[in-house]
Amino acid sequence: MKRFWWLASLVCALFFTSYKPAAYGTGVEIEDVVGALKSGNANQLSRYFDTRVDITLPEKSDNYSRAQAEMIIRDFFSNNSVQNFEIKYKGDNNGSRFCIGTLRTRNGDYRTRLYMKQRDNRQVLQEIAFQNAD
């Protein structure tokens, strides 16, 4: 009987230490996206893009493929050298995650909004918006 309880305890311990709810996906968190944004690295940021991404910039707004979105963001970062990103608010709703903050660049500050959604057991960036913070 002691052997049964020991085995049952071991199985329970393994289950609870390895179990992650579906909302956790593959471990991509909004903080990973924020880190890429802080570095001003479009290539790193594009790793989190969905197959299509809504991008809003002060002069244009559209839905782009992953490759197009990377080029648009790379161009934005090259014209606005990123200095820092400060999170003002973040949250989640039914598996979706969002973040609002201020992107500080050489040319001024931008109110920035990120929206991530659960897709195929991982979080993907579906929307990124930059608005002048004037």
Backbone hydrogen bonds in HBPLUS format (Angstrom, degrees):
<---DONOR---> <-ACCEPTOR-->    atom                        ^
c    i                          cat <-CA-CA->   ^        H-A-AA   ^      H-
h    n   atom  resd res      DA  || num        DHA   H-A  angle D-A-AA Bond
n    s   type  num  typ     dist DA aas  dist angle  dist       angle   num
A0005-TRP N   A0001-MET O   3.14 MM   4  6.49 163.7  2.17 154.9 157.1     1
A0006-TRP N   A0002-LYS O   2.95 MM   4  6.12 155.1  2.01 148.3 155.7     2
A0007-LEU N   A0003-ARG O   2.96 MM   4  6.12 161.4  2.00 148.3 153.2     3
A0008-ALA N   A0004-PHE O   2.82 MM   4  6.03 160.7  1.86 153.2 159.2     4
A0009-SER N   A0005-TRP O   2.90 MM   4  5.97 155.5  1.96 142.3 148.8     5
A0010-LEU N   A0006-TRP O   2.99 MM   4  6.20 154.1  2.06 144.6 151.7     6
A0011-VAL N   A0007-LEU O   2.98 MM   4  6.23 162.9  2.01 152.1 156.0     7
A0012-CYS N   A0008-ALA O   3.02 MM   4  6.21 164.0  2.05 148.1 152.5     8
A0013-ALA N   A0009-SER O   2.91 MM   4  6.06 160.8  1.95 148.2 153.8     9
A0014-LEU N   A0010-LEU O   2.97 MM   4  6.20 162.0  2.00 152.4 156.7    10
A0015-PHE N   A0011-VAL O   2.96 MM   4  6.14 158.2  2.01 149.4 155.7    11
A0016-PHE N   A0012-CYS O   2.97 MM   4  6.17 170.5  1.98 158.1 159.4    12
A0017-THR N   A0013-ALA O   3.07 MM   4  6.13 147.1  2.18 144.8 153.2    13
A0018-SER N   A0014-LEU O   3.12 MM   4  6.09 138.1  2.31 140.6 149.8    14
A0019-TYR N   A0015-PHE O   2.98 MM   4  5.84 128.5  2.26 146.4 158.0    15
A0024-TYR N   A0021-PRO O   3.01 MM   3  5.84 163.7  2.04 124.8 129.5    16
A0025-GLY N   A0022-ALA O   3.05 MM   3  5.46 152.9  2.12 112.6 120.4    17
A0027-GLY N   A0024-TYR O   3.07 MM   3  5.82 156.4  2.13 148.2 151.5    18
A0032-ASP N   A0029-GLU O   3.02 MM   3  5.41 138.8  2.19 107.1 117.4    19
A0034-VAL N   A0030-ILE O   2.91 MM   4  6.22 157.3  1.96 149.0 156.1    20
A0035-GLY N   A0031-GLU O   2.89 MM   4  6.05 151.3  1.97 140.5 147.8    21
A0036-ALA N   A0032-ASP O   3.13 MM   4  6.45 154.0  2.20 143.4 149.5    22
A0037-LEU N   A0033-VAL O   2.90 MM   4  6.18 152.5  1.97 148.5 157.0    23
A0038-LYS N   A0034-VAL O   2.82 MM   4  6.06 158.9  1.86 153.4 158.6    24
A0039-SER N   A0035-GLY O   3.17 MM   4  6.37 145.2  2.29 140.1 148.5    25
A0041-ASN N   A0036-ALA O   3.45 MM   5  5.92 161.2  2.49 164.9 164.7    26
A0040-GLY N   A0037-LEU O   3.04 MM   3  5.15 145.0  2.17 101.5 112.1    27
A0045-LEU N   A0041-ASN O   3.02 MM   4  6.25 159.9  2.06 150.3 156.5    28
A0046-SER N   A0042-ALA O   2.85 MM   4  5.95 150.0  1.94 145.5 153.2    29
A0047-ARG N   A0044-GLN O   3.32 MM   3  5.61 151.3  2.40 104.0 111.8    30
A0048-TYR N   A0045-LEU O   3.10 MM   3  5.92 165.0  2.12 123.0 127.1    31
A0049-PHE N   A0046-SER O   3.13 MM   3  5.07 160.8  2.16 104.2 110.2    32
A0125-LEU N   A0048-TYR O   2.55 MM  77  5.49 173.3  1.56 153.2 155.6    33
A0050-ASP N   A0125-LEU O   2.97 MM  75  5.56 142.8  2.11 151.3 140.2    34
A0066-ARG N   A0051-THR O   3.16 MM  15  5.33 125.3  2.47 141.0 134.0    35
A0053-VAL N   A0064-TYR O   2.75 MM  11  5.27 157.9  1.80 152.2 159.9    36
A0064-TYR N   A0053-VAL O   2.80 MM  11  5.27 168.6  1.81 147.9 148.7    37
A0054-ASP N   A0126-GLN O   2.87 MM  72  6.18 170.6  1.88 153.3 151.4    38
A0128-ILE N   A0054-ASP O   2.92 MM  74  6.34 157.9  1.97 166.3 173.4    39
A0055-ILE N   A0062-ASP O   2.92 MM   7  5.74 168.7  1.94 176.9 176.3    40
A0062-ASP N   A0055-ILE O   3.02 MM   7  5.74 155.1  2.09 155.7 162.1    41
A0056-THR N   A0128-ILE O   3.03 MM  72  6.49 153.0  2.10 146.1 152.7    42
A0130-PHE N   A0056-THR O   2.72 MM  74  5.91 162.6  1.75 152.9 158.0    43
A0057-LEU N   A0060-LYS O   2.67 MM   3  5.17 168.4  1.68 174.0 178.1    44
A0060-LYS N   A0057-LEU O   3.30 MM   3  5.17 138.6  2.49  97.3 108.4    45
A0069-ALA N   A0065-SER O   2.79 MM   4  5.92 164.3  1.81 159.0 164.0    46
A0070-GLU N   A0066-ARG O   3.01 MM   4  6.25 153.1  2.09 145.5 152.1    47
A0071-MET N   A0067-ALA O   3.20 MM   4  6.52 156.8  2.26 145.1 150.6    48
A0072-ILE N   A0068-GLN O   2.92 MM   4  6.23 159.2  1.96 155.2 161.2    49
A0073-ILE N   A0069-ALA O   2.92 MM   4  6.10 168.8  1.93 155.2 157.9    50
A0074-ARG N   A0070-GLU O   2.84 MM   4  5.95 157.0  1.89 146.6 154.0    51
A0075-ASP N   A0071-MET O   2.95 MM   4  6.11 158.8  1.99 146.9 152.0    52
A0076-PHE N   A0072-ILE O   2.96 MM   4  6.23 156.3  2.02 145.7 152.7    53
A0077-PHE N   A0073-ILE O   2.84 MM   4  6.06 163.4  1.87 155.6 159.4    54
A0078-SER N   A0074-ARG O   2.89 MM   4  6.09 149.5  1.99 144.8 153.5    55
A0079-ASN N   A0075-ASP O   3.04 MM   4  6.24 145.4  2.16 145.3 153.7    56
A0080-ASN N   A0076-PHE O   2.93 MM   4  5.99 126.4  2.22 139.2 154.1    57
A0106-ARG N   A0081-SER O   2.87 MM  25  5.27 140.5  2.02 137.6 150.4    58
A0083-GLN N   A0104-ARG O   2.72 MM  21  5.43 169.2  1.73 155.7 154.1    59
A0084-ASN N   A0104-ARG O   3.23 MM  20  5.10 155.2  2.29 136.0 136.7    60
A0104-ARG N   A0084-ASN O   2.77 MM  20  5.10 159.5  1.81 147.3 153.5    61
A0086-GLU N   A0102-THR O   2.92 MM  16  5.23 162.7  1.95 144.8 149.2    62
A0102-THR N   A0086-GLU O   2.86 MM  16  5.23 153.8  1.93 145.2 151.5    63
A0088-LYS N   A0100-ILE O   2.80 MM  12  5.67 159.0  1.84 141.5 147.3    64
A0089-TYR N   A0100-ILE O   2.97 MM  11  5.19 155.5  2.03 153.0 152.0    65
A0100-ILE N   A0089-TYR O   2.73 MM  11  5.19 162.7  1.76 162.7 164.4    66
A0091-GLY N   A0098-PHE O   3.08 MM   7  5.58 157.1  2.13 144.9 147.8    67
A0098-PHE N   A0091-GLY O   2.96 MM   7  5.58 160.8  2.00 152.6 153.3    68
A0093-ASN N   A0096-SER O   2.81 MM   3  5.19 151.7  1.89 142.0 150.6    69
A0096-SER N   A0093-ASN O   3.02 MM   3  5.19 163.5  2.05 118.3 119.8    70
A0097-ARG N   A0116-MET O   2.87 MM  19  5.01 154.6  1.93 130.6 139.2    71
A0116-MET N   A0097-ARG O   2.69 MM  19  5.01 177.7  1.69 162.0 162.1    72
A0099-CYS N   A0114-LEU O   3.01 MM  15  5.11 148.9  2.10 141.3 143.3    73
A0114-LEU N   A0099-CYS O   2.84 MM  15  5.11 163.4  1.86 154.7 158.8    74
A0101-GLY N   A0112-THR O   2.90 MM  11  5.23 157.7  1.95 149.1 155.2    75
A0112-THR N   A0101-GLY O   2.74 MM  11  5.23 175.6  1.75 151.3 152.8    76
A0103-LEU N   A0110-TYR O   2.79 MM   7  5.04 168.8  1.81 154.4 154.6    77
A0110-TYR N   A0103-LEU O   2.86 MM   7  5.04 151.1  1.94 140.1 149.7    78
A0105-THR N   A0108-GLY O   2.99 MM   3  5.22 145.8  2.11 131.8 142.3    79
A0108-GLY N   A0105-THR O   3.27 MM   3  5.22 166.9  2.28 103.5 107.3    80
A0133-ALA N   A0109-ASP O   3.10 MM  24  5.50 158.0  2.15 140.8 134.4    81
A0111-ARG N   A0131-GLN O   2.68 MM  20  5.08 142.6  1.81 161.5 161.2    82
A0131-GLN N   A0111-ARG O   2.86 MM  20  5.08 154.3  1.93 144.0 152.5    83
A0113-ARG N   A0129-ALA O   2.94 MM  16  5.09 152.6  2.01 139.6 147.4    84
A0129-ALA N   A0113-ARG O   2.93 MM  16  5.09 151.8  2.01 145.3 152.5    85
A0115-TYR N   A0127-GLU O   2.96 MM  12  5.04 148.7  2.06 150.6 147.4    86
A0126-GLN N   A0115-TYR O   2.90 MM  11  5.86 158.5  1.94 156.3 163.5    87
A0127-GLU N   A0115-TYR O   3.28 MM  12  5.04 153.0  2.35 143.3 142.6    88
A0117-LYS N   A0124-VAL O   2.92 MM   7  5.54 152.1  2.00 153.3 158.4    89
A0124-VAL N   A0117-LYS O   2.95 MM   7  5.54 158.3  1.99 145.7 151.1    90
A0119-ARG N   A0122-ARG O   2.76 MM   3  5.44 171.0  1.77 158.3 160.5    91
A0122-ARG N   A0119-ARG O   3.14 MM   3  5.44 136.3  2.34 105.8 117.6    92
